Amino acid sequence: MNSVDQLLGIKGRLAMIVGAAGGYGRQCALTLAQYGANVALIDRNQDELEKTQAMVLAGNPEVITAIFNTDISTVDNCDQLIKDVFQKFNRIDILVHTAAVLQNILPDDVDEDHWNTTLNVNLRSQFFISRGAAKVMREGKWGRITNFISTAGLSGGLPGSIVYGISKSGAIAMTKNLARANGRDGVLVNALSPATLDTPLFRRGMKDDVLADLMKEHLRINAYGRWTRPEEVAAAVLFLSSEMSSTVTGHVLRADSGAELAGF
Ligand SMILES: NC(=O)c1ccc[n+]([C@@H]2O[C@H](COP(=O)([O-])OP(=O)(O)OC[C@H]3O[C@@H](n4cnc5c(N)ncnc54)[C@H](O)[C@@H]3O)[C@@H](O)[C@H]2O)c1
């Protein structure tokens, strides 16, 4: 084992990546596989999942991969997912949950359907999948769970992202609670607030001119004056998923290139 493998301690471990069909999830799968983790690729978008799988194998043919095409908006599907991943790999060591939905709906227009969809996909699935994964990880006395949140969960978010912000705030409480509950079994639970990235979630169906203005504004006010590369955020996920983060649990890591400072 070389010194990098020793430092990270993830070679041969099984990483579940929820939201692996695109954006940050895809990049997390690529980065964790690059350092030797086997990857369970989870999403509801089969075509894009297959693309992620092909990308992982192109760079790391020795890594074991499997696709789990599921809609995580129900508790049954979340519970079943844990069973299916365990049945296939006989272990779960790392969980990275990036899947989320974001619709631009002002507080006065929020209805029950929007509330339920957002909370169920973003927050409820993070709880049930984290809880299920933690149960398995406890058996092996080692685990790393990273739930993606957002600056909206810290600041409350823009007016149209109120429910999204609520879902991400809830994830912070959940992360801290599960961190306490699982620490004695070596299972560490953290949240990560990533930088702005141009993905379908970021675009949230915005009209072209509104989107162009928002992108310009992003570059104008952000601390770095540039877009963050997904690999940069995935490097922070690699840290949280590795042996290196052994003292870090219940933490919200802002891997946001200063986005929160700019009020994004
Ligand atoms: N992109 C940004 O600017 C940004 C900023 C802050 C936080 N985040 C957070 O980062 C994470 C990843 O965001 P992204 O930009 O990569 O998003 P994305 O839209 O590129 O990817 C989200 C993935 O979630 C999947 N998904 C959605 N609903 C699902 C369901 N019911 N069942 C299964 N899969 C489902 C989608 O198919 C998609 O592949 C999210 O948690 C998001 O809140 C993103």
The ligand as an SDF file (V2000), in Angstrom:
LIG
                    3D

 44 48  0  0  0  0  0  0  0  0999 V2000
  -25.1520   23.4360   -7.8670 N   0  0  0  0  0  0  0  0  0  0  0  0
  -25.0730   24.3590   -6.9210 C   0  0  0  0  0  0  0  0  0  0  0  0
  -24.8240   25.5410   -7.1870 O   0  0  0  0  0  0  0  0  0  0  0  0
  -25.2900   23.9810   -5.4760 C   0  0  0  0  0  0  0  0  0  0  0  0
  -25.1210   24.9760   -4.5070 C   0  0  0  0  0  0  0  0  0  0  0  0
  -25.3380   24.6610   -3.1700 C   0  0  0  0  0  0  0  0  0  0  0  0
  -25.6860   23.3550   -2.8180 C   0  0  0  0  0  0  0  0  0  0  0  0
  -25.8330   22.4030   -3.7820 N   0  0  0  0  0  0  0  0  0  0  0  0
  -26.2070   21.0520   -3.3360 C   0  0  0  0  0  0  0  0  0  0  0  0
  -25.3340   20.1180   -3.9210 O   0  0  0  0  0  0  0  0  0  0  0  0
  -26.0210   18.8840   -4.1720 C   0  0  0  0  0  0  0  0  0  0  0  0
  -25.8130   18.4570   -5.6050 C   0  0  0  0  0  0  0  0  0  0  0  0
  -26.3400   19.4520   -6.4560 O   0  0  0  0  0  0  0  0  0  0  0  0
  -26.0360   19.4360   -8.0270 P   0  0  0  0  0  0  0  0  0  0  0  0
  -25.9390   20.8580   -8.4280 O   0  0  0  0  0  0  0  0  0  0  0  0
  -24.9400   18.4920   -8.3070 O   0  0  0  0  0  0  0  0  0  0  0  0
  -27.4430   18.8920   -8.5740 O   0  0  0  0  0  0  0  0  0  0  0  0
  -27.8370   18.1380   -9.9210 P   0  0  0  0  0  0  0  0  0  0  0  0
  -29.1930   18.6320  -10.2890 O   0  0  0  0  0  0  0  0  0  0  0  0
  -26.7510   18.2180  -10.9390 O   0  0  0  0  0  0  0  0  0  0  0  0
  -27.9190   16.6410   -9.4070 O   0  0  0  0  0  0  0  0  0  0  0  0
  -28.9000   16.2240   -8.4960 C   0  0  0  0  0  0  0  0  0  0  0  0
  -29.1620   14.7510   -8.7790 C   0  0  0  0  0  0  0  0  0  0  0  0
  -30.1910   14.3210   -7.8850 O   0  0  0  0  0  0  0  0  0  0  0  0
  -30.9820   13.4000   -8.5880 C   0  0  0  0  0  0  0  0  0  0  0  0
  -32.3010   13.3030   -7.9800 N   0  0  0  0  0  0  0  0  0  0  0  0
  -33.1890   14.2980   -7.7830 C   0  0  0  0  0  0  0  0  0  0  0  0
  -34.3190   13.8140   -7.2540 N   0  0  0  0  0  0  0  0  0  0  0  0
  -34.1470   12.4670   -7.1170 C   0  0  0  0  0  0  0  0  0  0  0  0
  -34.9770   11.4130   -6.6460 C   0  0  0  0  0  0  0  0  0  0  0  0
  -36.2330   11.6270   -6.2090 N   0  0  0  0  0  0  0  0  0  0  0  0
  -34.4860   10.1520   -6.6370 N   0  0  0  0  0  0  0  0  0  0  0  0
  -33.2260    9.8970   -7.0780 C   0  0  0  0  0  0  0  0  0  0  0  0
  -32.4020   10.8700   -7.5640 N   0  0  0  0  0  0  0  0  0  0  0  0
  -32.8630   12.1450   -7.5740 C   0  0  0  0  0  0  0  0  0  0  0  0
  -31.0680   13.9760   -9.9960 C   0  0  0  0  0  0  0  0  0  0  0  0
  -31.4690   13.0060  -10.9500 O   0  0  0  0  0  0  0  0  0  0  0  0
  -29.6570   14.4940  -10.2030 C   0  0  0  0  0  0  0  0  0  0  0  0
  -28.8300   13.5480  -10.8420 O   0  0  0  0  0  0  0  0  0  0  0  0
  -27.4730   19.1440   -3.7810 C   0  0  0  0  0  0  0  0  0  0  0  0
  -27.7160   18.6080   -2.5030 O   0  0  0  0  0  0  0  0  0  0  0  0
  -27.6000   20.6430   -3.7640 C   0  0  0  0  0  0  0  0  0  0  0  0
  -28.5770   21.0830   -2.8690 O   0  0  0  0  0  0  0  0  0  0  0  0
  -25.6390   22.6840   -5.1020 C   0  0  0  0  0  0  0  0  0  0  0  0
  1  2  1  0
  2  3  2  0
  2  4  1  0
  4  5  1  0
  4 44  2  0
  5  6  2  0
  6  7  1  0
  7  8  2  0
  8  9  1  0
  8 44  1  0
  9 10  1  0
  9 42  1  0
 10 11  1  0
 11 12  1  0
 11 40  1  0
 12 13  1  0
 13 14  1  0
 14 15  2  0
 14 16  1  0
 14 17  1  0
 17 18  1  0
 18 19  2  0
 18 20  1  0
 18 21  1  0
 21 22  1  0
 22 23  1  0
 23 24  1  0
 23 38  1  0
 24 25  1  0
 25 26  1  0
 25 36  1  0
 26 27  1  0
 26 35  1  0
 27 28  2  0
 28 29  1  0
 29 30  1  0
 29 35  2  0
 30 31  1  0
 30 32  2  0
 32 33  1  0
 33 34  2  0
 34 35  1  0
 36 37  1  0
 36 38  1  0
 38 39  1  0
 40 41  1  0
 40 42  1  0
 42 43  1  0
M  CHG  2   8   1  16  -1
M  END
$$$$
